[in-house]
Amino acid sequence: MSHVPTDLRYTDDHEWIRTEADGSLTVGITDHAQKTLGDIVFFELPEVGKKVEAGRPVGTVESVKAASELYTPVTGEVVQVNQEVVDSPEDVNEDPYGTWLFRIKAKSGASSNGLLDAKAYQALIGE
């Protein structure tokens, strides 16, 4: 059974989202995603300053099993990227909720209404 923290929001594409004190959104991949992918060996993340659109691909995660696209949960701008995860992608396998990928400043008026709470995400993954 996957661990699903109740203080985060989730996407149908298995990303987690945490709202920071400054209003930015931190994005990572869920425990379910890392278990499904297996040993993660590579991340391609968006560049700081990149304008992103909700639901669009912004990067890639590769494992020994497969490659999957990373999606942005809201429209906005990438304000920070976790270079440490690029250098040590296996950290996500060890601590998926402690290892973030990138941060977004949501565009004014951008909605995060499509995000799931923990209960809805657990239902999505069948737990």
N, C-alpha and C positions, 0 to 999 in steps of 0.2 A: 504494500500500500504506500502511495506517495504522500509525503508531508505537504500540507497546504496551509501556510500561515493565514490566519484570519484578518491580519492587518494590511494585507496587500489586495490589489485588484488584479484581474487576469484577462487574457485575450483567448479567443478560440484557437489561436496559433501557438499557445503554450508559452507566452511571455508573461512575466509578472511585472507589476508597476507599483512603485512606492512614491507617494507625494512627499517631497522634501519641504522643510520649513520655509524655503525661499519660493515655493510654488513650482519648482522644476519637478520633472518626473524622471525617476530612475527606472531603467528597464533592464531585466535579466531574463533568463529562461528558467522554466519551472523544474522541479524535481522530476516530475513525470517526463518532461522533454529530455532531460539528460539521461534518464534511465532508458528511454526508448532509443536514443541515439547511441548509447554505449560510450566508449572512451573517446572523448572530444580531443581533437588534435589541432584544430585551426579555427580562428575567427577572423572574418573580414568585417570590420565595423565602419560605420559612416564617419566622414570627416567632420571635425568641429566647424560650425558655421553652415553646414548643409541644411537646406530647407527640406523638410520631410512632410509627407501627406499621409494621414491616417490610413492604415491598412495596406500601404505600399511597401515593397521590399526595400530594406536599407542596408542589408549586409548578409553575410553567410556564416553558418556554423557547419563545420565538417567533423565527422567522427570516423572511426575505422569502418563503420557500417554504411554511412550515407552522408549526403550533404543536404542541408535544408536552408531555406531563406529565413532571415530575420525580418520582422515587420515592425513598423512603428505604430503605437497605439493611438496617437493623436497627431494632428497637424501642428507643426511648429518648426523649431530650429534646434539642431544638435548643439548643445553647449559644453559637453564634456564627453570624453571617451576614456574608458578604462584601459590604458596601455598595458597594465600588468596582466590582464586576461589574454591579450594578444600574445604576450611573451610566455604565459603559462596557462594555456587553455584548459588543461586538466583540472585547474582549480574549481571550475564549474561542476565537475563530477563530484568533487569532495564537499563543496558547500554551495549549492545552486542559489540559495537565497542570500548568502553573504557575499557572493561574487556578482557584481553588476557589470553591465556591458556599456551602456551609454546613458546620457541624461539629455532630456529635451525640455526646452522652454516652450510651453504650449502657446500657439498663436492666440491672440485675444479673441475670445468668443468660441474657441475650439472646444468641442464637447468630448467628454470622456464617458458619456452615458452608455456606450456600448460595452464597457468593461464589465466583467463578471466579478461578483464577490466570491469568497472562498467556497460557500455552499454550492453556488451555481457551477463553479469550476469543477468541484468534486463530482457533481452530477454529469458534467461533460465528459470527464475521464472515466466515469463508471465506478466511482468509489463512494 
